[in-house]
Every structure is written in C-alpha cells, then in structure tokens.
Amino acid sequence: MGKCRGLRTARKLRSHRRDQKWHDKQHKKTHLGTALKAYAFGVGVEAKQPNSVIRKCIRVQLIKNGKKITPRKVVICLNL
C-alpha cells in the first residue's frame, strides 16, 4: 500500500506525516520539552576524607577546551 493520492486527501497526508515525525529521534528530542525540565548543571560533589557530606554545586563546561570544572569555594556552591 502506498500513500493516499488525489483530491481530499490533504488531512490524511498531514496527520500521517505528523504521527510519523515522532519516530524521528531529533524531532522527539526538540519537541518533547524534557530538555527544558532537566537541570543539566546541578551536581553533587562529595567532600574529602573526614567528612561524608554531599554538597550541591554547579559544574560548568568551558567553551574553549571543553573541560568541566566545579567552583572551589563553599560560599559559591551553597548560594544557588
């Protein structure tokens, strides 16, 4: 079976194309909105030896070389 042809088939073609777009990975990623809901930069950083606390920090990725860094000072980390 092929696709519909002829007069009065515009709605069928349009709705079928709309349904098939959701099988495309890139279309689903851009239109679902889950990327906006997820906070990509919040990360938990564990403290050094005597402590066992997990501090909330922001991890930043540098544009020039792609390295991921976290701020060192606790004051910056806790003032989100």
C-alpha positions as CSV (number, residue, x, y, z in Angstrom):
1,M,0.0,0.0,0.0
2,G,1.3,3.4,-0.9
3,K,0.3,6.8,0.3
4,C,-3.0,8.5,-0.5
5,R,-3.2,10.4,-3.7
6,G,-5.8,12.7,-5.2
7,L,-8.3,15.3,-4.1
8,R,-9.5,15.5,-0.5
9,T,-6.5,13.5,1.0
10,A,-4.7,16.5,2.5
11,R,-5.9,15.8,6.0
12,K,-4.9,12.2,5.8
13,L,-1.4,13.0,4.5
14,R,-0.9,15.8,7.0
15,S,-1.9,13.7,10.0
16,H,0.1,10.7,8.9
17,R,3.2,12.9,8.5
18,R,2.6,14.4,11.9
19,D,2.4,10.9,13.5
20,Q,5.5,9.7,11.7
21,K,7.6,12.7,12.8
22,W,7.5,11.3,16.4
23,H,9.6,8.3,15.3
24,D,12.4,10.7,14.4
25,K,14.8,10.9,17.3
26,Q,15.8,14.5,16.7
27,H,12.2,15.7,16.3
28,K,11.2,14.0,19.5
29,K,14.1,15.4,21.4
30,T,13.4,19.0,20.4
31,H,9.6,18.9,20.8
32,L,9.0,16.9,24.0
33,G,10.3,19.6,26.3
34,T,12.1,17.3,28.7
35,A,15.4,19.1,27.9
36,L,13.9,22.2,29.5
37,K,12.7,20.4,32.6
38,A,16.0,18.7,33.3
39,Y,18.6,20.8,35.1
40,A,21.8,19.7,33.4
41,F,24.4,21.5,35.5
42,G,23.4,20.7,39.1
43,V,25.7,18.1,40.5
44,G,26.6,16.6,43.9
45,V,30.2,16.9,45.0
46,E,31.5,14.7,47.8
47,A,33.7,16.2,50.4
48,K,37.2,14.9,51.2
49,Q,38.2,12.3,53.8
50,P,36.9,13.0,57.3
51,N,33.5,14.3,56.0
52,S,30.9,12.3,54.2
53,V,28.7,15.2,53.1
54,I,27.5,15.7,49.5
55,R,27.5,19.4,48.6
56,K,25.3,20.8,45.8
57,C,27.4,22.6,43.3
58,I,27.3,23.8,39.7
59,R,29.5,22.2,37.2
60,V,30.5,24.4,34.2
61,Q,31.9,23.3,30.9
62,L,34.4,25.6,29.3
63,I,33.7,26.5,25.7
64,K,37.4,26.9,24.6
65,N,38.6,23.4,25.5
66,G,35.6,21.5,26.7
67,K,36.9,20.9,30.3
68,K,34.3,20.6,33.1
69,I,35.1,22.5,36.3
70,T,33.4,23.0,39.6
71,P,33.8,26.1,41.8
72,R,36.1,25.5,44.8
73,K,34.6,27.8,47.4
74,V,31.7,26.5,49.5
75,V,30.2,30.0,49.6
76,I,29.6,30.0,45.9
77,C,28.3,26.4,45.9
78,L,25.7,27.0,48.6
79,N,24.3,30.2,47.2
80,L,22.3,28.7,44.4
